């Protein structure tokens, strides 16, 4: 007894004061006299506050653990009195001990102690502190008090139920595991009136995921366990995915387990089933009120339902968490080649994903392509094909800079592939693989463009034109330019598909940032480039599907209205042509006179010139066309050209169209007379024979010597003007000779566009405004 008294005397003074406040009988309550001594000691020794608080917190923890509620209440009351009495710089350290005591009370399963902790916290909240404490956190209290607000007997029962389910799932017996999963599914389908924020499902995510991959049993047992695991995952998703305060299944530690479990089952079912990869969204067993959640469904079908349900609930910020485990699985299992299974997975995802987030999935797929940039062309081709299969669904809601960003990625891959093909000592197999990869990229560009608006397509075309090489000094630059033009052709081929597209005016279809680079390309030194450029003009300009019906021909007769449609007059189109018409036909003039043109070049130029007349049906366009045509005839007569006969033939085809288009009988008669003379004496000046000379197997010499007596077989410019004037057309423009000229290199600015001092522009403008 004496020893105990001596040990007590040796203890620190603050501990002795704290020990003395507790009575022998807890019913007597706090010893007030000793409490006053403790308070006085704390006020005179503020440095001891944190030790006093820690000591009281230790007392409280022991009393709560031993369920001695009376003494726990005394400890808390003493703490409150000290907190209200003390005002010092060390109060923050004391408050931390107080909050730990409150937390201990709130964590207790005893409702009485929870109420005591809540009351103590309210008393603390009403105390005005002199200085703020920035490091103090109240997250636990927010969660706990929220759960207490919704506390009911059913929540206490659910906790017991979940412990029973966990016990079943931890059992090594498959039958008990299936029973636990089935019970959890029934619980997941119950709509709770109030949320339970303290409930955790981490164990269930991990356990159900492992059950989905069960394979160390016989077939029937393994199948049953997998079905149970998949149903359990669906139940976890129902309980957690829409509640931000529950376990976050989108975290890597959870979503990787879930996605791997789903993909393993989908892949095993896919490899053994003849089901088509293109699966549409079907009703899940959980979506029908009358369906049985424990129905006998194959694990692969069940996994597809769970995956689609999970994807449909994913917001924009969760797409990356969802897609990355898919890419890791495909990489680790080497499933990109062949790419049927990846396309199957992307089809499931794209049919379920929210449209506003669809482009994010495609963007992540393109980013994953970067990780294989040093791999073989075959795997990159497979990934690009998967992109093509998914990209059309993703583009519907893609707006703003995201479009150009995605196209920029595709063009970067395209440029890198072209550079690889032009490296030294590259094997033939590698070049062939890269060619396939390039075709896949071009196809992806076309697929992506189908879902975007017309103005966006024009912006993308302008963006691609900016990527064109400034010069074609190497074979690599030429190939890259060719691939970029193919991309533009893919994009423009989807224009004018709907009635809304056809209503778009020419100023929108041909902004200066687009038409100027195209005009420069139309007079390129490469025949293929010129032909592709004209085809791009056809796709953008032809809003009434006329370009395939328009061919160079001299067969006379009325223009069949049922075959070729003449567009309506639009004021904005007319104003656009008045500003840009002379420059447009000037480039057509120069492109026609290129001596290395082939049949495609002449046909494309003819179609472009005619389409302008059909899409802008006013006299100014017809006069501009005839003005250019008469200039071509003069140029073919004045120069010793190897293609003079072909130019004369093309002039005849142009004028035949002009006569049909204008319904001018007098002009038709004059053209008919000249054509008959040519058919009799100069057939090489008509399209049929002249164009045949371009065939490599033809025996016709395209470089026939110029005949000095050619004037009877030429079209009379004055008579043509007179015929048009009789019909009420203003032909003042035709009185001057056509002043087209070849652009010299010095007349090109640094960016490849015509300079302000270009004589072509000034001469044409002067002639037009004369």
Order of alpha helices (4+ residues) and beta strands (2+ residues): alpha-alpha-alpha-alpha-alpha-alpha-alpha-alpha-alpha-alpha-alpha-alpha-alpha-alpha-alpha-alpha-alpha-alpha-alpha-alpha-alpha-alpha-alpha-alpha-alpha-alpha-alpha-alpha-alpha-alpha-alpha-alpha-alpha-alpha
